[in-house]
Amino acid sequence: MTGIEIFILVGILLLAFGIFFTALKFFIFIAGIMMIALGIFQFDYKMILIGLLIYYVFTTRK
């Protein structure tokens, strides 16, 4: 199990318990962080930019 698969499972579980918007926000937030981490790990600047964009959108628009 990779980290991304675990976060997807957590997202699905939260959705199943009916916390739709909270789960969605949490999942998008984690996805942004994961994208940045993967970008740094693989030295891929496009991934870092996409991750930062997701993170920025999540943090500014509550």
N, C-alpha and C positions, 0 to 999 in steps of 0.2 A: 504493500500500500504506500503510495507516494503521498506527500503532504496535500497536493491538490485534490486527490481523490477523497481524502479524509474531510477536507473543507466542503467538498460537494455533498458528501453524505450528511455532514452536520447541517448544511443548508436545507437539504431535503427533509431531514428530521424536524427542523424548526418550522418549515412550511407545513409539514404534516400535522403539527400541533396547532396550526391556525394563527401563528404569529407572523402573518404574511409580510407586512411592510417592515417590521422590525428585522425579520430574517433577511429580507431583500437588501435592506441597508447594510446589515452586518456582512452579508455575503459579498456585496459590491466593495465594501471597505477592505475586507480580507483579500479579495481578488486583486485590488489595486496594490496592496502591499506585496502580495505574491509575485505580481508582474514586475515590480521594482526589484525584488530580491532575485528573480530569475534573470532579469536584464543585467544586473551587476555580476551575477555568477557566470553568465555566458558572454559578458562584454558586448551586449546587444543594446545599442542606444535607443532603437525604436521601441523596444519593450519597456525601457525605463521611462520614456516619454509618455507612452500609453498608460503605464501604471500611475505616473504623476498626474496625468489628466483625470483618470478615474478617481484618484485620491482627492484631488482638488475639487472636483464636482461633488463628491460625497461630503467633504468637510464644509463647503460653503453653503450648500443647499440642504438644510436639515429636513 
